[in-house]
């Protein structure tokens, strides 16, 4: 799997975590687009090619699980990964393909994203 063939939309309302995640993903070879809100993310998805959405769970104006629901209603095949500092899995996480705790660290995040993309490619 060549990471440079994939574009990830990274969503977080906080600039420092968004920048750090972007750098980690770019170091792995991914193309990265960023959004600071669920509404920005939906606009990007309407106008750009994206292979996977990586979103923070807790954001003002809407949670990552709410964004996952919006995405899946519009684009059922779009993989959505939710990243959270809260270890408790939200009850409405069913729309997400994967829930990752931030405490797992960047390597685990990249490994799990790679697995989600590989699984998607195997079913296409």
Residue, then its C-alpha position, 0 to 999 in steps of 0.5 A: x500500500x503506497x500511502x501517497x495514493x491516499x488523501x486523509x481529511x483530518x478534522x480538529x478544532x484545536x490547531x496544535x493537535x491538527x498540525x501535529x496529526x497532519x505532520x505525522x500523517x504526511x511523514x507516513x506519505x499521506x496527502x492531508x487536508x484539514x478542517x477545523x469544524x464539522x461544517x468545514x469538513x463537509x464542504x471539503x468532502x463536497x469539493x475534494x477527493x478524500x479517502x478517509x476522514x480522521x476526526x476528533x470526537x469532542x469539538x464545539x458545534x458537533x462531535x466526531x460521531x455526529x460528523x461520522x453520521x453525516x458523512x455516512x448518510x451522504x457517502x456510505x463507503x467513506x471510512x471515518x476514524x474517530x480519535x478521542x482523548x476520552x477512553x470511553x467509547x461513545x454510544x453513537x460511535x456506530x457510524x464510525x469505522x474505528x474509534x482510537x484513543x489518543x493515548x495509543x499514540x501516533x504509531x498506533x494511529x497510523x497502523x490503524x488508519x493503514x488497516x482501515x484503508x487496506x480493508x476498504x481497498x479489499x472490498x472495492 
